[in-house]
Amino acid sequence: MSTFTHFRLITAVILACAIPSIPALAAHTTSRPKVALVMKSLANEFFLTMENGAKEHQKNHNDQYKLITNGVKDEQDTASQIKIVEQMIIARVNGLVIAPVDSKALVPVVKKAINAGMIVVNIDNKLDAGALKEKNMVVPFVGPDNREGAKMVGQYLAKKINYGDKVGIIEGVSTTTNAQQRTQGFLDAMKISGAKVVSIQSGQWEMAPGNRIAAAMLTVHPDIKALLAGNDNMAMGAIAAVKAAGKTGKVLVVGYDNIKAIKPLLKNGRILATADQLASQQAILGIETVLQAISEKKSQNNLSSIIKTEVALVTKQTI
């Protein structure tokens, strides 16, 4: 059994033990609660995986809760995500599990949802701590330590480059907490290794912008040895830029998320490494956290603030 497979089995056991079983919840509710899962762009395979995992979980527990899933058209469509949450308030759903497009901009509408009686749980991208404090809100965060995950990927890359080598960082949407944390994790690893970060620019979590940013970095800094991308979509854009520049095999690329599309690129070495933060399990644990709170009749402010999930390094050797 591979280390990564062993990790998944351990994670499954932890999740099974961490939250009371769903059947127990049914005994405390007279009707099935409605839970809404609101994600970022469903054009991103990561969130499709998240949605599919949630749907499978609901299918297996159909008599315990109803599930509504939705996402926005792209990673920066803040206005549409706010509208979706407002629609869920009108629909009087009992719980909301949200992966916010923007860490600050979604806080006011999340406050409205809580005031309307919803239990709200935050996954994937952490809502801004300062904005939550200002609104006197407690919103549990279910997810990994993005900084540590990115540092792990960066440290793996560091073994393949030399002290003083130049690298570039392609960041996600800069107003999101997880983008900031991943960038910081990459910086932590590069500082330890002695690599020189010559550019940090946003690729907006998407392939085409990631490609443009990578191409620009390679033009301005032709001696760059590696590109560290905040997600796999941007990493794939970077790979295309590296190929166009005639530097395949000369410029290393790493990503984050472990989407299915990245696996062939890991196998052939065009992507050196990525990180798996278990999209499906974030959604499932978020849903179960909501259901537990509803079952136990807990108020929003009495919920735990952080429920940490695991993140794993994925390389050619572990896929």
N, C-alpha and C positions, 0 to 999 in steps of 0.2 A: 504493500500500500504506500502511495506517495505521501510526502509530508503534507502537501496541500489537501489531499483527500482526507487524511487523518484530521487536519484542522477543521474541515467542513463537518465531519462527524462530531467532533468535540463541540463545535458551535451549535449544532442542532440539539445536542443534549443540554447545553447551557440554556438555550432558548426554551426548551421544553420544561425545564425546571424553574426558570425565572418567573414565569407568569402562571397563575392558576389556570387549570384547563378550561377551555371554552364551554364544555358541557356544564360545568359548575355554574357558569354565568347564567345559563338559561333558567335555572331554578329561581333566580332573583328578579327576573324581568317578566312582565305579563305579555309583552309583545317584542318583536325583534327590533332592536335599535338600528337606526340608519347611520352608517359611517361613510363619510366622504373622504376619498383619497385625492388630493389635489397636487399635481406634480408640475414640473417644468415642461420643457418641450418633449412631446412624444415622438418627435423626429430623431431624438437622441435614443439610441438603443438601450442605454442604461435605464431610462425611465420606462421604456416598453417592458424590460425585464422586471422592473419594479411592479408595474401594473399587472403583468401576467402572474407574478407570484401572489399578489393580493387577491386576484380573481380566483386562483386555484384554492387559496386558503378559504375564501368565502364559500366556494363550491363544496368544500369538504365540511363546512360548518353552516350550511344553508339555513338550518332551523334556528340558529342562534343570532344572526344579524344580516342586515341588508347592506350591500356595498354600492357606492356610486364612485366612479373614477372619472377623472378629467385631467387635461393638461393644456398647455398653450402652444402656439405655433412655433415660437422660437425662444431661445434662452434669455431674451431681454424683454419679453412681452408682459411687462409688469401690469399694465392697465387691464389686460384680459384676465390675468390671474386674480386681480382684485375683484373683477366682475363675477368670476366663478364663485369666489367665497361669498360674495353678496347674494348670489343665487342660492347657495346652500343655506344661508340664513333664512331666506324666504321659504325655502323648502322644509325648514324646521328639522334639519338633520340633527342627530343627537351628538355626533362626534365628528371632528375634523382632524385628519392627518395631512400635514402640509409640508411640501418641499418648496420653500419660497424662492421665487425668481430673484428677489432683492431682499437683503437681510433687514433693511430699515423700512422700506416703502410698504411692506406687507403688515407691519406691526399695527397700524390703526385699524385695518379691517379685521385682523385677528382679535383685537380688543372688542370690536363690535360683535364678533361671533361668540366670544366668551360672555359678553353682556346679554346675549340672546339665549344663553343657557347651554351652549355647546361645551363639550370637553375638547380641548385642542392639544394636539401633540405635534411637535416639530421634528421632521426628519431631514436627512441629507445635508441641507445648508442651514446652519444655525442662525436663528433670528438674533439681531444685534442686542447685546446685553444692555447697553446704555439706553437704547430705545425702549426695551422692556421695563427697565427700572423706572424710567421717566413716566411710564403708564401704570406703574405699580402692578405689573403682570408677572405671573409665573407660568411659563410654557415649557413642559418637559422636552428635552432634546434627546431623541433616539438616533444614535449614529456613532461613527468612528471618530477618532482623533485624526483629522485630516493632516495636521502638521506632522505627526509621527509617521503616518502612512507615506507622505511625500518624502520625508527624510529617509525612510527605509529604501524607497526607490532611488533616491539620489545617492545614497551610500553604495548601493549596488553599482550604479553608473561610475562612481568615483574610483572603483577598482579597475576600470577599463581605460581611464585617462591618467594623465600625468600632472604633477604639481605645476601650477601656473598656467595650465591649458585654459583657453577661453571657452565659455559656454553662454548660451542664451536661455532665458525662461519665457515661455509662452503662457501667459496667465489667463484664467477664466475671466468672467465679468468682474471687474475690479471692485464693485460695490457689494459683492457677496462674501460672506465670512469664509466659506470653504475655499474660495479662490485665494483669498488672502492667506489662509492657513497653509494651503499647499505651496504657495510661493515661499512662505517663510520656512517650511520644511525643506524645500529644495535649497534655499539659502543656507540653512543650518548645515546640510550635508556638504555643500560646496565650500563653506568656510572651513570645515574640519579637514577636507581633502586638499585645500590650498588652491582649488580652481578659481579662476577669475570670471565673475559674472559681468559680462559687458553690456547686456541689454535685458530689460524686463518690459514686455509689452502684452497687451490684452488681445487674445484671439477669440474672445467672446464665447468660448466653449464650443465653437463650431468649426467645421473642417475648412471651409473657404477662407474665412478670416485668419485661421491658423496658418493656412498655406501662404497667404499674403505676408503675414508677419514674419514667418520663417524665411521666405524669399528675401525680404528686406534685410533681415539680420545677416543672412549669408552674403548679401551684396556689400553691406557696410563693413562687415567683419568676416572677410573671406577665410580667415584662419580659425574660425570657430570649430571646436572639436565635438561639441554635443549640444543638443536642444532638449530641454526639459519641458514637457507640455503638461498643463494642469488637468487635461483629460485625454482620452483616446481619440476622440474626434479631431482635436487639434493636432495630436501626434500624427494622425494619418495625413492631415494637411501638410505637416512638416516633412513627412517622408516624401511626398510628391515634390516639394520644393527642393529637397536634397537631391532627388533624382534629376530634376530639371537642371540643377547646378552642376551635374556630373560628379557629385560627391558621395554617391552611395558607397557605404563601407568606410568612408572617411569621416563622416559626421554621424555620431551615435544619437539615437532618439529614444526617449522614454515617455511613457504616458501615465494614465491613472484611470481606473474604472473596470478594466478587464471585460470589455464588451466582446461579443462573439466575433465581430468583424476584425478584431485585433489578433486573433489566435493564429491565422496563417502567417501573419507578419512576425509574430514571435517565433514561429517554427523556422522561418527562413532567415531570421536574424535582423530583419530590417527594423523591428522594434526590439530594443534590448530588454526592457522590463516594463511592467505596469503594476497596478495595485488593485486588488479585488476588495471592495467594501460591502459586498453582499447586498445588492439592491433589494432583492426579494425579502430578505430577512429584516431589513430596515422597515419596510412597509408592514410586514406581518407583525413585528414586535410593536410598531406604532399602533396598529389596529388593536392588538391585544391589550396594550396599555390603556387605550380609550375604553375598551370593553370592561376592563377590570375596574376602572374608575366609576363607570356607570353602575356596575354591579354593586360596588361597595358604597355607592352614593357619596363619593368624594367630591369636594369642591375643587375648582381649578387650582386655587392657591395652596391646597394641601397635597399636591402631587409632587413627586420627586423631580428635581430640576434636570438631572442628566442620567440617562441610561446608556452606557457605553457599549457599542458593538465592536466587533473585531475587524481588522483589515489585514490582508495578507499580501506578501510580495509574490508576483507571478513572473516567471521567466520561462525560457525555452525548456528548462529542466523540470519545471513543475506543472506545465500544462498537460 
